[in-house]
Amino acid sequence: MNTLFSYPNITNKIQKCPKGSVAISVNRGRLRLGLPRQLYEGNQKYLVLGLADTPENRQIAEQKAHEIEQDIRTGCFDEILAKYKPQRHSSIVKPEEPYTVLTISQLWDRYIDCKRQTLKPRSLDKLSVLEKHIKRCPYQSLDESIKIRISLLQQTTNSQAKDVLMYLSAACKWGMKYGLVAFNPFEGMYKELPKHKWQENS
């Protein structure tokens, strides 16, 4: 007999989960996640975690359920579930709260991960080049936007720095929409830099 408990308050009683939420249940002593039926045309689908029903592993299950629910809200849900399969050495991380303090690299990773399926290969190639500048920037806090701009201009061309700032602004707008960041320090910053050469010649 399966024991069903609802997320986030896990109990051993059978409870009905709110519509659209991820249910955590136990099947044959192993934890699994029940996904919202509307994701699969009314059919019930489970993500089997392969973890024994222990207090520590229930925290991991809560974390996975929170991650899936957040991705559903932001439109980044992975229907094939590969993103959510637990690693062998999973560690317990507290669920994120609104306005989580993210570095520009962390925000960039989430933004691109969400947009990846809608981007063309050529666009992804361009963004991979810009990503290298973001990752090696010594300043990563959103509060250091001026320092980030100066560092970008020192490590690459004006044209690429301009593009990086433009995409960082887009990432911040996306992050604000889904409660990941509270403000966009890069808004309009790229416009302050000299025009691209192709713009000057047009």
ZASEKE-213973 format. One record per residue (C-alpha): x, y, z; residue in three letters. Coordinates in nm, 4 decimals, padded with zeros to 6 digits, always signed. Layout:
N
px=X py=Y pz=Z code=Ala
...
***
This chain:
202
px=+00.0000 py=+00.0000 pz=+00.0000 code=Met
px=+00.1364 py=+00.3410 pz=-00.0952 code=Asn
px=+00.1720 py=+00.6163 pz=+00.1616 code=Thr
px=+00.0938 py=+00.9601 pz=+00.0222 code=Leu
px=+00.1912 py=+01.2878 pz=+00.1847 code=Phe
px=+00.1644 py=+01.6332 pz=+00.0357 code=Ser
px=+00.4399 py=+01.8842 pz=-00.0311 code=Tyr
px=+00.5693 py=+02.0858 pz=+00.1460 code=Pro
px=+00.4298 py=+01.9579 pz=+00.4804 code=Asn
px=+00.5074 py=+01.5872 pz=+00.4672 code=Ile
px=+00.2980 py=+01.3581 pz=+00.6870 code=Thr
px=+00.2108 py=+00.9914 pz=+00.6814 code=Asn
px=-00.1572 py=+01.0655 pz=+00.6204 code=Lys
px=-00.3195 py=+01.0529 pz=+00.2806 code=Ile
px=-00.3919 py=+01.4106 pz=+00.1761 code=Gln
px=-00.5141 py=+01.5719 pz=-00.1418 code=Lys
px=-00.2538 py=+01.8019 pz=-00.2991 code=Cys
px=-00.3492 py=+02.1400 pz=-00.4457 code=Pro
px=-00.3988 py=+02.1430 pz=-00.8205 code=Lys
px=-00.0702 py=+02.1948 pz=-01.0054 code=Gly
px=+00.1501 py=+02.0861 pz=-00.7164 code=Ser
px=+00.3971 py=+01.7980 pz=-00.7086 code=Val
px=+00.2971 py=+01.5180 pz=-00.4693 code=Ala
px=+00.5588 py=+01.3191 pz=-00.2797 code=Ile
px=+00.4664 py=+00.9570 pz=-00.2143 code=Ser
px=+00.6221 py=+00.6282 pz=-00.1074 code=Val
px=+00.5973 py=+00.3146 pz=-00.3195 code=Asn
px=+00.7516 py=-00.0048 pz=-00.1828 code=Arg
px=+00.9687 py=+00.1921 pz=+00.0542 code=Gly
px=+01.1028 py=+00.4240 pz=-00.2195 code=Arg
px=+01.0262 py=+00.7911 pz=-00.2728 code=Leu
px=+00.8633 py=+00.9157 pz=-00.5904 code=Arg
px=+00.7097 py=+01.2395 pz=-00.7168 code=Leu
px=+00.3600 py=+01.2542 pz=-00.8622 code=Gly
px=+00.3501 py=+01.5161 pz=-01.1378 code=Leu
px=+00.0476 py=+01.7381 pz=-01.2094 code=Pro
px=-00.1902 py=+01.5590 pz=-01.4451 code=Arg
px=-00.2395 py=+01.8642 pz=-01.6673 code=Gln
px=+00.1227 py=+01.8316 pz=-01.7821 code=Leu
px=+00.0458 py=+01.4979 pz=-01.9500 code=Tyr
px=-00.3070 py=+01.5414 pz=-02.0842 code=Glu
px=-00.4723 py=+01.4178 pz=-01.7650 code=Gly
px=-00.2509 py=+01.1120 pz=-01.7229 code=Asn
px=-00.0706 py=+01.0486 pz=-01.3960 code=Gln
px=+00.3057 py=+01.0288 pz=-01.4292 code=Lys
px=+00.5684 py=+00.9705 pz=-01.1609 code=Tyr
px=+00.9334 py=+01.0536 pz=-01.1248 code=Leu
px=+01.0904 py=+00.7673 pz=-00.9322 code=Val
px=+01.3752 py=+00.9016 pz=-00.7211 code=Leu
px=+01.5190 py=+00.5641 pz=-00.6246 code=Gly
px=+01.5708 py=+00.6877 pz=-00.2678 code=Leu
px=+01.4720 py=+00.5076 pz=+00.0503 code=Ala
px=+01.2066 py=+00.6722 pz=+00.2666 code=Asp
px=+01.4273 py=+00.8410 pz=+00.5276 code=Thr
px=+01.4045 py=+01.1930 pz=+00.6789 code=Pro
px=+01.7170 py=+01.3006 pz=+00.4897 code=Glu
px=+01.5897 py=+01.1698 pz=+00.1569 code=Asn
px=+01.2495 py=+01.3309 pz=+00.2126 code=Arg
px=+01.4299 py=+01.6646 pz=+00.2239 code=Gln
px=+01.5868 py=+01.5818 pz=-00.1130 code=Ile
px=+01.2402 py=+01.4911 pz=-00.2454 code=Ala
px=+01.1056 py=+01.8249 pz=-00.1192 code=Glu
px=+01.3874 py=+02.0041 pz=-00.2987 code=Gln
px=+01.3120 py=+01.8231 pz=-00.6260 code=Lys
px=+00.9404 py=+01.8936 pz=-00.5942 code=Ala
px=+01.0094 py=+02.2630 pz=-00.5345 code=His
px=+01.2436 py=+02.2749 pz=-00.8349 code=Glu
px=+00.9832 py=+02.1158 pz=-01.0628 code=Ile
px=+00.7045 py=+02.3457 pz=-00.9405 code=Glu
px=+00.9253 py=+02.6503 pz=-00.9987 code=Gln
px=+01.0105 py=+02.5327 pz=-01.3517 code=Asp
px=+00.6406 py=+02.4804 pz=-01.4250 code=Ile
px=+00.5677 py=+02.8373 pz=-01.3159 code=Arg
px=+00.8519 py=+02.9838 pz=-01.5225 code=Thr
px=+00.7812 py=+02.7743 pz=-01.8334 code=Gly
px=+01.1098 py=+02.5808 pz=-01.8065 code=Cys
px=+00.9667 py=+02.2385 pz=-01.7197 code=Phe
px=+01.1576 py=+01.9468 pz=-01.8736 code=Asp
px=+00.8891 py=+01.7051 pz=-01.9935 code=Glu
px=+01.1316 py=+01.4140 pz=-02.0335 code=Ile
px=+01.2369 py=+01.4662 pz=-01.6688 code=Leu
px=+01.6094 py=+01.4204 pz=-01.7346 code=Ala
px=+01.6835 py=+01.7456 pz=-01.5523 code=Lys
px=+01.5246 py=+01.6214 pz=-01.2293 code=Tyr
px=+01.6726 py=+01.2748 pz=-01.1952 code=Lys
px=+01.8769 py=+01.2700 pz=-00.8734 code=Pro
px=+02.2530 py=+01.2348 pz=-00.8855 code=Gln
px=+02.4226 py=+00.9603 pz=-00.6900 code=Arg
px=+02.5711 py=+01.2049 pz=-00.4441 code=His
px=+02.2783 py=+01.4400 pz=-00.4051 code=Ser
px=+02.3215 py=+01.7008 pz=-00.1349 code=Ser
px=+02.0449 py=+01.8708 pz=+00.0596 code=Ile
px=+01.9967 py=+02.2337 pz=-00.0373 code=Val
px=+01.7273 py=+02.4554 pz=+00.1088 code=Lys
px=+01.4547 py=+02.5567 pz=-00.1389 code=Pro
px=+01.5118 py=+02.9003 pz=-00.2849 code=Glu
px=+01.3183 py=+03.1975 pz=-00.1573 code=Glu
px=+01.2060 py=+03.4899 pz=-00.3751 code=Pro
px=+01.4899 py=+03.7268 pz=-00.4621 code=Tyr
px=+01.7597 py=+03.4669 pz=-00.4077 code=Thr
px=+02.1029 py=+03.6291 pz=-00.4217 code=Val
px=+02.2384 py=+03.5107 pz=-00.7548 code=Leu
px=+02.5679 py=+03.5847 pz=-00.9218 code=Thr
px=+02.5577 py=+03.6968 pz=-01.2838 code=Ile
px=+02.6930 py=+03.3531 pz=-01.3804 code=Ser
px=+02.4152 py=+03.1720 pz=-01.1921 code=Gln
px=+02.1485 py=+03.3976 pz=-01.3362 code=Leu
px=+02.2928 py=+03.3521 pz=-01.6854 code=Trp
px=+02.2885 py=+02.9719 pz=-01.6510 code=Asp
px=+01.9213 py=+02.9694 pz=-01.5529 code=Arg
px=+01.8225 py=+03.2188 pz=-01.8195 code=Tyr
px=+01.9953 py=+03.0274 pz=-02.1004 code=Ile
px=+01.8705 py=+02.6929 pz=-01.9691 code=Asp
px=+01.5144 py=+02.8245 pz=-01.9921 code=Cys
px=+01.5591 py=+02.9826 pz=-02.3354 code=Lys
px=+01.7731 py=+02.7089 pz=-02.4906 code=Arg
px=+01.4904 py=+02.5217 pz=-02.6642 code=Gln
px=+01.3710 py=+02.8369 pz=-02.8416 code=Thr
px=+01.7122 py=+02.9505 pz=-02.9674 code=Leu
px=+01.8694 py=+02.8606 pz=-03.2997 code=Lys
px=+02.2118 py=+02.6875 pz=-03.3068 code=Pro
px=+02.3714 py=+03.0030 pz=-03.4464 code=Arg
px=+02.2360 py=+03.2086 pz=-03.1565 code=Ser
px=+02.3567 py=+02.9496 pz=-02.9056 code=Leu
px=+02.7056 py=+02.9647 pz=-03.0559 code=Asp
px=+02.7103 py=+03.3418 pz=-03.0142 code=Lys
px=+02.5873 py=+03.3195 pz=-02.6563 code=Leu
px=+02.8502 py=+03.0584 pz=-02.5676 code=Ser
px=+03.1170 py=+03.3141 pz=-02.6621 code=Val
px=+02.9530 py=+03.5837 pz=-02.4489 code=Leu
px=+02.9197 py=+03.3355 pz=-02.1630 code=Glu
px=+03.2971 py=+03.2961 pz=-02.1418 code=Lys
px=+03.3330 py=+03.6668 pz=-02.0651 code=His
px=+03.0630 py=+03.6452 pz=-01.7969 code=Ile
px=+03.2182 py=+03.3416 pz=-01.6301 code=Lys
px=+03.5671 py=+03.4881 pz=-01.6077 code=Arg
px=+03.4571 py=+03.8314 pz=-01.4900 code=Cys
px=+03.6072 py=+03.8853 pz=-01.1414 code=Pro
px=+03.2941 py=+04.0737 pz=-01.0321 code=Tyr
px=+02.9803 py=+03.8601 pz=-01.0066 code=Gln
px=+02.7375 py=+04.0505 pz=-00.7838 code=Ser
px=+02.4516 py=+04.2514 pz=-00.9315 code=Leu
px=+02.5596 py=+04.5301 pz=-00.6982 code=Asp
px=+02.8870 py=+04.5552 pz=-00.8917 code=Glu
px=+02.7375 py=+04.6395 pz=-01.2303 code=Ser
px=+02.9757 py=+04.9317 pz=-01.2950 code=Ile
px=+03.2775 py=+04.7178 pz=-01.2114 code=Lys
px=+03.1383 py=+04.4432 pz=-01.4356 code=Ile
px=+03.1106 py=+04.6866 pz=-01.7270 code=Arg
px=+03.4673 py=+04.8122 pz=-01.6756 code=Ile
px=+03.5999 py=+04.4562 pz=-01.6503 code=Ser
px=+03.4213 py=+04.3516 pz=-01.9707 code=Leu
px=+03.5692 py=+04.6458 pz=-02.1604 code=Leu
px=+03.9134 py=+04.5449 pz=-02.0370 code=Gln
px=+03.8878 py=+04.1797 pz=-02.1334 code=Gln
px=+03.7115 py=+04.1990 pz=-02.4697 code=Thr
px=+03.6097 py=+04.4309 pz=-02.7515 code=Thr
px=+03.3616 py=+04.7124 pz=-02.7129 code=Asn
px=+03.1240 py=+04.5260 pz=-02.9442 code=Ser
px=+03.1219 py=+04.2069 pz=-02.7373 code=Gln
px=+03.1039 py=+04.3969 pz=-02.4074 code=Ala
px=+02.8000 py=+04.5774 pz=-02.5445 code=Lys
px=+02.6369 py=+04.2467 pz=-02.6365 code=Asp
px=+02.7133 py=+04.0929 pz=-02.2956 code=Val
px=+02.5533 py=+04.3873 pz=-02.1141 code=Leu
px=+02.2492 py=+04.3705 pz=-02.3403 code=Met
px=+02.1954 py=+04.0009 pz=-02.2673 code=Tyr
px=+02.2624 py=+04.0465 pz=-01.8955 code=Leu
px=+01.9882 py=+04.3091 pz=-01.8961 code=Ser
px=+01.7531 py=+04.0620 pz=-02.0668 code=Ala
px=+01.8465 py=+03.7934 pz=-01.8109 code=Ala
px=+01.7695 py=+04.0323 pz=-01.5248 code=Cys
px=+01.4306 py=+04.1217 pz=-01.6744 code=Lys
px=+01.3541 py=+03.7510 pz=-01.6986 code=Trp
px=+01.4772 py=+03.6966 pz=-01.3419 code=Gly
px=+01.2593 py=+03.9796 pz=-01.2088 code=Met
px=+00.9546 py=+03.8308 pz=-01.3794 code=Lys
px=+01.0007 py=+03.5022 pz=-01.1948 code=Tyr
px=+01.1173 py=+03.6392 pz=-00.8593 code=Gly
px=+01.4834 py=+03.5415 pz=-00.8883 code=Leu
px=+01.6241 py=+03.8946 pz=-00.8676 code=Val
px=+01.4802 py=+04.2197 pz=-00.7362 code=Ala
px=+01.6236 py=+04.4703 pz=-00.9846 code=Phe
px=+01.7994 py=+04.5141 pz=-01.3192 code=Asn
px=+02.1245 py=+04.7128 pz=-01.2824 code=Pro
px=+02.2120 py=+04.6613 pz=-01.6502 code=Phe
px=+01.9023 py=+04.8228 pz=-01.7973 code=Glu
px=+02.0101 py=+05.0649 pz=-02.0705 code=Gly
px=+02.3787 py=+05.0288 pz=-01.9792 code=Met
px=+02.4747 py=+04.8798 pz=-02.3155 code=Tyr
px=+02.3293 py=+05.1853 pz=-02.4892 code=Lys
px=+02.5871 py=+05.4031 pz=-02.3142 code=Glu
px=+02.8708 py=+05.2306 pz=-02.4998 code=Leu
px=+02.9816 py=+05.3370 pz=-02.8496 code=Pro
px=+02.7797 py=+05.1936 pz=-03.1370 code=Lys
px=+02.8826 py=+04.8745 pz=-03.3158 code=His
px=+03.0938 py=+04.9371 pz=-03.6253 code=Lys
px=+02.8148 py=+04.8085 pz=-03.8482 code=Trp
px=+02.5790 py=+05.0624 pz=-03.6884 code=Gln
px=+02.8224 py=+05.3456 pz=-03.7542 code=Glu
px=+02.8492 py=+05.2522 pz=-04.1197 code=Asn
px=+02.4766 py=+05.2227 pz=-04.1723 code=Ser
***
